[in-house]
Amino acid sequence: MTTTVINPATEEVLRTVELLDAAAVDDAVARASSAQRRWAARPPAERAAALRAFAVVVDAHIDELAALEVANSGHPIGQAEWEAGHVRDVLQYYSASPERLSGKQIPVAGGLDVTFHEPLGVIGVITPWNFPMTIAAWGFAPALAAGNAVLLKPAEWTPLTSIRLGELAVESGLDPDLFQVLPGRGSVVGERFVTHPDVAKVVFTGSTEVGTRVMAGAADKIKRVTLELGGKSANIVFDDCDLERAAATAPYGVFDNAGQDCCARSRILVQRSVFDRFMELLEPAVAGVVVGDPTDRATEMGPLVSKPHWESVRGYVPDDAPVAFRGTAPSGAGFWFPPTVLTPERADRTVREEIFGPVVAVLPFDDEADAIGLANDTAYGLSGSIWTENLSRAMRVSRAVDAGNLSVNSHSSVRYNTPFGGFKQSGLGRELGPDAPLAFTDTKNVFFAVDPA
């Protein structure tokens, strides 16, 4: 079975990719299990050096990886170059971990008590189509650093950079069975990760709907999971903030990657006293977003990833939708959708459901309590922003909003050296940050009895 990979900016066929079946997964797991034991037995300094070598090879192929992502995902070239560099940086960051996975010596009576962080074994990583390279690295880099083998299933729409990273890992000197990229359908390869008894953990990034099925399937074997799922994040704008700056940056908090981002601030909540002025400032900011050819360095937003996804996003903006204003987008070939600003009622589906496209709902609120209540009135809790010059308010609101990643006077969500993950139906567990390798280990406690003198 094969899948055809399409350039979303031109609708041209890029290539055909072979999809693996469950038997191929079983074979990969068997080979990975053997490779993992060899990898874990190597001295920590050698494993660290191997990850640094992988980072060096990725760095030498930044341009190639970026060009693949532009063609396969429609990401603007500047963004794609950053993403490829991010993979290198994540590998470099976690290359320090093998020599720092220290256990503890715990004071006890009658002897010596120590702990060890033992690798889990074979890790299955299932990645989404919106950020193929970066999210893959969040899984495979810390897992390898902790002494595990990794099987990576990329999304069917955007597998090309993941396939190339697998090849580059081998070029860098890693055992070809240690890190394997397995293209395939989620219902086949992903499902086998969940059911296979020798896959110790599944890391899944995608929709909440599919994440619940992954979690339910893993429960049958008491299998560990990390889930990074949907979002409907709020960008809260108070009347005491730098309103011009808040409005100028708001489009980039939601329209980055054409809104195909679980961290997108797809609800802008504006204090009623400044709502009209904010909308006046927002309109030219939205009009200024450069949508077009992703190979052009001036482009800030590319196309949606596929025709089916374009149709899904279009379904949220019918002809009678409460559109305040739109940006521009190319016509002709490609899955283009203009940046779109809605002013719906609070109960509208565009306020409650994850659209995953360049569509934002702007809503007024009355006071701090109303803002917090509206921000939390969602099943999700991934990220968000708070705009205020009042430090006490920033502290109160950031503690009160149910989200795993918040920014004050900015839209930053993800850094590889800080933890990332969601509250509520946005996920389970944390990725990134200094403790990420520990999520791929079991803690072993050993007590040594000491004879009395």
C-alpha positions as CSV (number, residue, x, y, z in Angstrom):
1,M,0.0,0.0,0.0
2,T,1.2,3.5,-0.8
3,T,0.3,7.1,-0.2
4,T,0.7,10.1,-2.6
5,V,2.4,13.1,-1.0
6,I,1.1,16.5,-2.4
7,N,2.6,19.9,-2.3
8,P,-0.2,22.0,-0.7
9,A,0.9,25.2,-2.4
10,T,0.8,23.9,-5.9
11,E,-1.3,20.6,-5.6
12,E,1.5,18.9,-7.5
13,V,2.5,15.3,-6.6
14,L,5.9,15.2,-4.8
15,R,6.3,11.4,-4.5
16,T,4.7,8.1,-3.5
17,V,5.6,6.7,-0.1
18,E,5.3,3.0,0.8
19,L,3.1,2.4,3.8
20,L,4.1,-0.4,6.2
21,D,1.8,-3.1,7.6
22,A,1.6,-4.6,11.1
23,A,4.0,-7.4,10.3
24,A,6.7,-4.8,9.3
25,V,6.1,-3.1,12.7
26,D,6.6,-6.4,14.5
27,D,9.9,-6.9,12.7
28,A,10.9,-3.4,13.5
29,V,10.1,-3.8,17.2
30,A,12.2,-7.0,17.3
31,R,15.2,-5.3,15.8
32,A,14.8,-2.2,17.9
33,S,14.6,-4.4,21.1
34,S,18.1,-5.8,20.3
35,A,19.5,-2.5,19.3
36,Q,18.2,-0.9,22.5
37,R,20.0,-3.4,24.7
38,R,23.3,-2.6,22.9
39,W,22.6,1.1,23.1
40,A,21.9,1.1,26.8
41,A,25.0,-0.9,27.5
42,R,27.3,1.7,25.9
43,P,29.0,4.2,28.3
44,P,27.0,7.4,28.8
45,A,29.7,9.5,27.3
46,E,29.6,7.4,24.1
47,R,25.8,7.8,23.8
48,A,26.2,11.5,24.4
49,A,28.8,11.7,21.6
50,A,26.5,9.8,19.3
51,L,23.7,12.3,19.8
52,R,26.0,15.2,19.2
53,A,27.2,13.5,16.0
54,F,23.5,13.2,14.9
55,A,23.1,16.9,15.6
56,V,26.1,17.8,13.5
57,V,24.7,15.8,10.5
58,V,21.3,17.5,10.9
59,D,23.1,20.9,10.9
60,A,24.8,20.0,7.7
61,H,21.4,19.3,6.1
62,I,19.4,22.3,7.3
63,D,18.7,23.6,3.8
64,E,17.7,20.2,2.5
65,L,15.3,19.6,5.4
66,A,13.8,23.0,5.2
67,A,13.2,22.7,1.4
68,L,11.5,19.3,2.0
69,E,9.2,20.9,4.7
70,V,8.3,23.8,2.4
71,A,7.3,21.4,-0.4
72,N,5.6,18.8,1.8
73,S,3.9,21.0,4.4
74,G,3.7,24.5,2.8
75,H,5.6,26.1,5.6
76,P,7.3,29.4,4.7
77,I,11.0,29.0,4.1
78,G,12.1,31.1,7.0
79,Q,9.9,29.0,9.4
80,A,11.1,25.7,7.9
81,E,14.7,26.7,8.4
82,W,14.0,27.5,12.0
83,E,12.3,24.1,12.4
84,A,15.3,22.2,11.0
85,G,17.6,24.2,13.2
86,H,15.3,23.4,16.2
87,V,15.8,19.6,15.6
88,R,19.6,20.1,15.7
89,D,19.2,22.2,18.9
90,V,17.0,19.6,20.6
91,L,19.5,16.8,19.8
92,Q,22.3,19.0,21.1
93,Y,20.4,19.8,24.3
94,Y,19.6,16.2,25.2
95,S,23.1,15.0,24.3
96,A,24.0,16.3,27.7
97,S,21.5,14.0,29.4
98,P,23.2,10.5,29.3
99,E,26.0,11.7,31.6
100,R,23.6,13.5,33.9
101,L,20.8,10.9,34.5
102,S,21.9,10.7,38.2
103,G,20.1,8.6,40.7
104,K,19.9,9.4,44.4
105,Q,21.5,8.1,47.6
106,I,18.7,8.1,50.2
107,P,19.6,8.0,53.9
108,V,18.1,4.9,55.5
109,A,18.8,2.8,58.6
110,G,20.8,-0.4,58.3
111,G,22.4,0.1,55.0
112,L,22.8,2.1,51.7
113,D,19.8,3.0,49.5
114,V,20.3,4.1,45.9
115,T,18.1,4.7,42.9
116,F,18.8,4.2,39.2
117,H,16.9,5.5,36.1
118,E,16.5,2.5,33.8
119,P,15.4,3.0,30.2
120,L,11.9,1.7,29.3
121,G,13.0,-0.1,26.1
122,V,11.3,0.5,22.8
123,I,9.3,3.8,22.5
124,G,6.7,4.4,19.8
125,V,6.4,8.0,18.7
126,I,3.3,9.1,16.6
127,T,3.6,12.6,15.2
128,P,1.1,15.0,13.6
129,W,1.2,16.6,10.2
130,N,1.5,20.3,11.3
131,F,5.1,20.4,12.7
132,P,6.6,17.1,11.5
133,M,10.3,17.7,12.3
134,T,10.1,19.5,15.5
135,I,7.5,17.4,17.3
136,A,9.4,14.2,16.2
137,A,12.5,15.5,17.8
138,W,10.7,16.3,21.1
139,G,10.0,12.5,21.3
140,F,13.1,10.8,19.8
141,A,15.9,13.0,21.3
142,P,15.1,12.6,25.0
143,A,14.0,9.0,24.5
144,L,17.4,8.1,22.9
145,A,19.2,10.1,25.5
146,A,17.6,8.0,28.3
147,G,18.9,4.8,26.6
148,N,15.8,3.7,24.6
149,A,15.2,2.7,21.0
150,V,12.6,4.7,19.1
151,L,10.1,3.8,16.3
152,L,8.7,7.0,14.7
153,K,5.4,6.9,12.8
154,P,5.0,10.2,10.8
155,A,1.7,11.6,9.7
156,E,0.6,10.3,6.3
157,W,0.3,13.8,4.8
158,T,3.7,15.0,5.8
159,P,6.2,12.1,6.2
160,L,9.2,13.4,4.1
161,T,11.3,15.2,6.7
162,S,10.9,12.4,9.2
163,I,12.0,9.8,6.7
164,R,15.1,12.0,5.9
165,L,15.9,12.3,9.6
166,G,15.9,8.6,9.9
167,E,18.4,8.4,7.1
168,L,20.5,11.1,8.6
169,A,20.6,9.3,11.9
170,V,22.2,6.3,10.2
171,E,24.6,8.6,8.3
172,S,25.7,10.0,11.7
173,G,26.6,6.5,12.9
174,L,23.6,5.4,14.9
175,D,22.6,1.8,14.7
176,P,20.0,1.6,11.9
177,D,17.7,-0.5,14.1
178,L,17.9,2.0,17.0
179,F,15.9,4.8,15.5
180,Q,13.5,3.7,12.7
181,V,11.0,5.7,10.8
182,L,7.9,3.7,9.9
183,P,5.5,5.4,7.5
184,G,2.0,4.0,7.7
185,R,-1.6,4.5,8.6
186,G,-2.5,5.3,12.1
187,S,-5.0,2.5,12.2
188,V,-2.2,0.1,11.3
189,V,1.2,1.3,12.5
190,G,0.0,3.5,15.3
191,E,-2.4,0.9,16.5
192,R,0.3,-1.7,16.5
193,F,2.5,0.6,18.7
194,V,-0.4,0.6,21.2
195,T,-1.1,-3.1,21.2
196,H,2.5,-4.5,20.8
197,P,3.6,-6.0,24.2
198,D,7.3,-4.9,23.6
199,V,6.5,-1.2,22.9
200,A,6.9,0.1,26.4
201,K,5.5,3.6,25.8
202,V,3.6,5.6,23.2
203,V,4.1,9.3,22.7
204,F,1.2,10.7,20.6
205,T,0.6,14.2,19.4
206,G,-2.7,14.8,17.6
207,S,-6.4,15.3,18.1
208,T,-8.0,14.7,21.5
209,E,-10.4,12.2,19.8
210,V,-7.6,9.9,18.7
211,G,-5.6,10.5,21.9
212,T,-8.5,9.1,24.0
213,R,-8.3,5.9,21.9
214,V,-4.5,5.7,22.3
215,M,-4.9,6.0,26.0
216,A,-7.7,3.5,26.2
217,G,-5.7,1.0,24.2
218,A,-2.6,1.5,26.2
219,A,-4.5,0.8,29.4
220,D,-5.0,-2.8,28.4
221,K,-1.3,-3.4,28.8
222,I,-0.6,-0.8,31.5
223,K,1.4,1.0,28.9
224,R,2.8,4.5,29.5
225,V,1.6,7.3,27.3
226,T,2.4,11.0,26.8
227,L,-0.4,12.8,25.0
228,E,-0.2,16.3,23.5
229,L,-3.6,17.0,22.1
230,G,-6.0,19.8,21.1
231,G,-6.2,23.4,22.1
232,K,-8.5,26.4,22.1
233,S,-6.2,28.9,23.7
234,A,-7.1,32.4,24.8
235,N,-5.3,35.6,24.1
236,I,-6.5,37.9,27.0
237,V,-6.2,41.6,26.4
238,F,-6.7,43.9,29.4
239,D,-7.4,47.6,29.1
240,D,-4.1,48.6,30.8
241,C,-1.8,46.9,28.3
242,D,0.1,48.3,25.4
243,L,-2.9,48.0,23.1
244,E,-1.0,48.8,19.9
245,R,1.5,46.1,20.6
246,A,-1.1,43.6,21.6
247,A,-3.1,44.2,18.4
248,A,0.0,44.1,16.2
249,T,1.2,40.8,17.5
250,A,-2.2,39.1,17.8
251,P,-2.2,37.8,14.2
252,Y,1.1,36.0,14.7
253,G,-0.3,34.3,17.8
254,V,-3.0,32.6,15.8
255,F,-2.1,32.6,12.1
256,D,1.4,31.2,12.4
257,N,1.5,28.0,10.3
258,A,-1.9,29.0,8.9
259,G,-3.4,28.4,12.3
260,Q,-2.5,24.8,12.1
261,D,-1.0,24.9,15.6
262,C,-2.5,23.4,18.8
263,C,-1.1,26.4,20.7
264,A,-2.8,29.0,18.4
265,R,-4.5,31.8,20.3
266,S,-7.7,31.2,18.4
267,R,-9.8,33.1,20.9
268,I,-8.9,36.8,21.5
269,L,-10.7,38.1,24.6
270,V,-10.6,41.9,24.9
271,Q,-11.8,44.1,27.8
272,R,-15.0,45.8,26.7
273,S,-13.7,49.3,27.4
274,V,-11.1,49.0,24.7
275,F,-12.8,46.4,22.4
276,D,-13.6,48.9,19.6
277,R,-10.2,50.4,19.6
278,F,-8.5,47.0,19.6
279,M,-10.6,46.0,16.5
280,E,-9.5,49.2,14.7
281,L,-5.9,48.3,15.4
282,L,-6.3,44.6,14.6
283,E,-7.7,45.1,11.1
284,P,-4.6,46.5,9.5
285,A,-2.4,44.0,11.4
286,V,-4.4,41.2,9.8
287,A,-4.3,42.8,6.4
288,G,-0.5,43.0,6.8
289,V,0.0,39.3,7.1
290,V,1.8,38.2,4.0
291,V,0.2,35.0,2.6
292,G,1.7,33.4,-0.4
293,D,4.4,31.3,-2.0
294,P,6.2,29.5,0.9
295,T,9.5,29.6,-1.0
296,D,9.4,33.4,-0.9
297,R,11.3,34.8,2.1
298,A,8.7,37.6,2.5
299,T,5.9,35.1,3.1
300,E,4.6,34.8,6.6
301,M,1.8,32.3,6.1
302,G,1.4,29.5,3.6
303,P,-1.5,27.2,2.6
304,L,-3.4,24.7,4.5
305,V,-2.0,21.2,4.4
306,S,-4.6,19.5,2.2
307,K,-7.9,19.8,0.4
308,P,-9.8,17.8,3.1
309,H,-8.4,20.0,5.8
310,W,-9.3,23.1,3.7
311,E,-12.9,21.9,3.5
312,S,-13.0,21.3,7.3
313,V,-11.8,24.9,8.0
314,R,-14.1,26.3,5.4
315,G,-17.0,24.7,7.2
316,Y,-16.5,27.0,10.1
317,V,-17.0,30.1,8.0
318,P,-20.3,29.8,6.1
319,D,-21.6,32.6,4.0
320,D,-23.6,34.0,7.0
321,A,-20.6,33.8,9.4
322,P,-20.0,36.9,11.6
323,V,-16.9,38.0,9.7
324,A,-15.4,41.2,11.0
325,F,-12.7,41.3,8.3
326,R,-10.3,39.1,6.4
327,G,-6.8,39.3,5.1
328,T,-5.8,38.2,1.7
329,A,-4.7,34.9,0.1
330,P,-3.7,33.7,-3.4
331,S,-6.2,32.3,-5.8
332,G,-5.7,29.4,-8.1
333,A,-3.9,26.1,-7.3
334,G,-3.1,25.5,-3.7
335,F,-5.1,25.1,-0.5
336,W,-5.2,28.8,0.4
337,F,-7.4,30.3,3.1
338,P,-7.2,34.0,4.1
339,P,-6.7,35.1,7.7
340,T,-10.2,35.5,9.0
341,V,-11.5,37.4,12.1
342,L,-15.0,36.5,13.5
343,T,-17.0,38.3,16.2
344,P,-19.4,35.4,17.3
345,E,-21.5,34.9,20.3
346,R,-19.9,33.1,23.2
347,A,-21.8,29.9,22.6
348,D,-20.9,29.6,18.9
349,R,-19.0,26.5,17.8
350,T,-16.1,28.7,16.5
351,V,-15.5,29.7,20.1
352,R,-15.6,26.2,21.5
353,E,-14.2,23.9,18.8
354,E,-10.6,23.6,17.6
355,I,-10.7,24.9,14.0
356,F,-7.0,24.4,13.3
357,G,-6.9,27.0,10.6
358,P,-6.4,30.8,10.2
359,V,-9.7,31.7,11.8
360,V,-9.9,33.6,15.1
361,A,-12.9,34.6,17.3
362,V,-12.8,37.9,19.1
363,L,-15.0,38.3,22.2
364,P,-15.4,41.2,24.7
365,F,-15.2,40.6,28.5
366,D,-16.2,42.9,31.4
367,D,-13.6,42.4,34.2
368,E,-10.8,40.1,35.4
369,A,-13.2,37.5,36.8
370,D,-15.2,37.4,33.5
371,A,-11.9,37.1,31.5
372,I,-10.8,34.1,33.6
373,G,-14.2,32.4,33.4
374,L,-14.3,32.8,29.6
375,A,-10.7,31.7,29.2
376,N,-11.5,28.5,31.2
377,D,-14.8,27.8,29.5
378,T,-13.3,25.1,27.2
379,A,-12.5,21.4,27.4
380,Y,-8.9,22.3,26.5
381,G,-6.0,23.8,28.4
382,L,-2.8,24.0,26.4
383,S,-1.5,27.5,26.1
384,G,-2.5,31.2,26.1
385,S,-1.4,34.8,26.5
386,I,-2.1,37.6,28.9
387,W,-1.6,41.2,28.0
388,T,-1.4,43.6,31.0
389,E,1.1,46.1,32.5
390,N,-0.1,45.2,36.0
391,L,2.3,42.6,37.5
392,S,-0.1,41.6,40.2
393,R,-2.9,41.0,37.7
394,A,-0.5,39.0,35.5
395,M,0.3,36.8,38.4
396,R,-3.3,36.3,39.5
397,V,-4.6,35.6,36.0
398,S,-1.7,33.3,35.0
399,R,-2.4,31.2,38.2
400,A,-6.1,31.1,37.5
401,V,-6.2,30.2,33.9
402,D,-6.2,26.4,33.4
403,A,-3.5,26.0,30.8
404,G,-0.1,24.3,30.8
405,N,1.8,27.1,29.0
406,L,1.2,30.8,29.3
407,S,2.9,33.9,28.1
408,V,2.6,37.4,29.6
409,N,2.9,40.2,27.0
410,S,4.0,37.7,24.3
411,H,2.9,34.6,22.4
412,S,5.8,32.3,23.3
413,S,4.7,28.7,23.9
414,V,7.5,26.3,23.3
415,R,11.2,26.3,24.2
416,Y,13.1,23.0,24.2
417,N,14.6,23.8,27.6
418,T,11.3,24.3,29.4
419,P,8.5,21.8,29.9
420,F,5.5,21.7,27.5
421,G,2.1,20.1,27.8
422,G,-1.6,20.6,28.6
423,F,-4.2,20.6,31.2
424,K,-7.6,18.9,30.8
425,Q,-8.3,17.4,27.4
426,S,-5.2,19.0,26.0
427,G,-3.0,16.2,27.1
428,L,-1.2,14.1,29.7
429,G,2.4,14.4,30.7
430,R,5.1,16.9,29.7
431,E,7.6,17.0,26.9
432,L,10.8,19.0,26.6
433,G,12.7,20.7,29.5
434,P,15.5,19.2,31.5
435,D,13.4,16.5,33.0
436,A,12.1,15.0,29.7
437,P,14.5,12.0,29.6
438,L,13.1,10.9,33.0
439,A,9.7,10.4,31.3
440,F,11.4,7.6,29.3
441,T,12.8,5.7,32.4
442,D,11.6,3.7,35.3
443,T,13.1,4.4,38.7
444,K,14.7,1.4,40.4
445,N,15.4,1.5,44.1
446,V,18.1,-0.8,45.5
447,F,18.9,-1.3,49.2
448,F,22.3,-2.7,50.3
449,A,22.2,-4.1,53.8
450,V,25.3,-3.2,55.8
451,D,26.4,-5.6,58.6
452,P,26.8,-3.8,62.0
453,A,30.4,-3.4,63.2
